Amino acid sequence: MKKDWQILSDKIKNSNNVLLSTHMNPDCDGLGSEVAFYYYLLSIGKQVKIINITSMNKNYEFLNNNSIIETYSDSVHNKWIESVDLAIIFDIGHYKRLGEIANQINKNNIYSVSIDHHLSHDVFFDVSIVDIEAAATGLLVWKYFKYMKVDKISLNIANGLYAALISDTGSFRYNSTTPDCHEMAEDLLKAGVLPYDVYSSIYEQREIKQVKLFSYLIDNINIYNDMFICSKINLQTLNKFNCTIQDIDGFSDYLRGIKGVEVAFVISEITDSVFKISFRSRGKYIINDVAEDCGGGGHKLAAGATIKDKNMEEIEQFIIKKLNKKTKEIHVN
């Protein structure tokens, strides 16, 4: 990986305007990684912007204290993007999750680097720095800073990296947590991170309307073979509870925690006949391949997809069919 870090370092050194971005509907790993890199690049005198293709969950606004995270608009950003000589993309999984930003990178022939911990067969990026054993993309960013011998990590950088770390390790609960994760946490705590403040900002900001929506979700679950659980939320239901798609974050994690459940998935209607699927597995069944079959991807035990031109019931039955096939394969083996 040292060779990759040197390539990235050389590209940064020879660049003036740098674009940072992550996937649509960004999570804390992508956001925290790009925020940390933003402040690093500022510290070495680079012109830099964070531009994401979609807005973020309001719970993550604590990462945006200085309003540095922008949501893409062609009229606002295309002119500046023309001046960009380096794009660094975090936690992307697949370049299509960049939406129109990918088209702008391609159109303007911008040298692009992906930093990620998702397995991908993309040929879009000029350089892909990928470690699928890393617990979080933020861990890779931290390792880059170590490689560059960054003496002092600012609190803005540390908060971004800590948010990335706890979100993708389940606050150090997942088996992906390694000694490196704890060494990284030690570094960030020394930089001044207040762990509960970051945790609370991400996970303890539920509004009453979200709790009522969650109650609806629990009342409308479907259970298959006593181990696969699904719930569906359409636009009409979202509107009934005055909620948005962002208010559903974390619901599939809760469903996975029900005793006996091996795989949980939530199907949510984003716009008319366009659906977001969030998958969570306890560990017996890998589910990122099922997400890929739905046009998405992700980790072995946590993945997602966006699908259109089907209805909710068709999507649900398609996924259950894939999961049932896995049970037969395990039984045969």
Helices and strands as residue ranges (DSSP letters): H 2-13, E 17-22, H 28-43, E 47-52, G 58-64, E 69-71, H 74-81, E 86-90, G 95-98, H 100-107, E 112-116, E 127-130, H 137-147, H 155-168, H 179-190, H 195-203, H 208-219, E 221-224, E 228-233, H 235-240, G 245-248, H 251-256, E 263-271, E 274-281, H 288-293, E 297-298, E 302-308, H 312-332
